[in-house]
């Protein structure tokens, strides 16, 4: 099982290590994606400590002997990160942008939950966390991932002008591509959620995220970046953070993909459910 998951785990670890390194370098949390409320003194110290934690967990994920402790340590951190997005939902639930932010981190959380479910070795512990380990944890991760993709895809349509402006100018039909990727992400989410060719759906999402990372936030943006949004500074920090966040979410999509059945169309799903009813 470790061998099967190793490529996706390594990709996740590399991206997460990069995010932790940025936190240490800039003495701050992941810009715009990790909205920790301002407080003084000690905020910069906490940011560095979180960055060092992310680096340590990432390195531990790369080695078989420490994968278990890394998976156990990572999930609470990602849950806390997810909770940082809740206040915005309470204050402005009518804004699609806050659902976009919540959905992005939920996709990241789904990847962390897959790692916990597969490598924590707590499924038979009898404790509360044992209920989100093993196959139950993997199933929960699929649901979270599928639901989270819906607002993320919808944001491409709500903010089609902004989305199109982020697509490289050398690509044709940028507005059409903005709509297409938004609809595509929602279709992938529904496929994962309702088990309609879920592995193909998760792999297609992995491919789209890979393209987003390199075409929208690729190395050329690290050297010369002109912000599209108010309050976003020039320089490499924002595009690097966006690239790494997209990278890690893409690795999460790959983790989900390798943990769903390779073939599960509507007919197979119906037959499976019918068989379960007959058995009952």
Protein Blocks (a to p, Z undefined) as FASTA:
>chain_A
ZZmmmmmmmmmmmmmmmmmmmmmmnopacehklcccdddehklmmmmmmmmmmmmmmmmm
mpmklmmmmmmmmmmmmmmmmmmmmmmmmmmmmbmklmmmmmmmmmmmmmmmmmmmmmno
pmmnopaklmmgcjllmmmmmmmmmmmmmmmmmmmmmmmmmmmmmpcfkbghkllmmmmm
mmmmmmmmmmmmnopakllmmmmmmmmmmmmmmmmmmmklmmpccdfbghiagdjklmmm
mmmmmmmmmmmmmmmmmmccfbdcfklmmmmmmmmmmmZZ
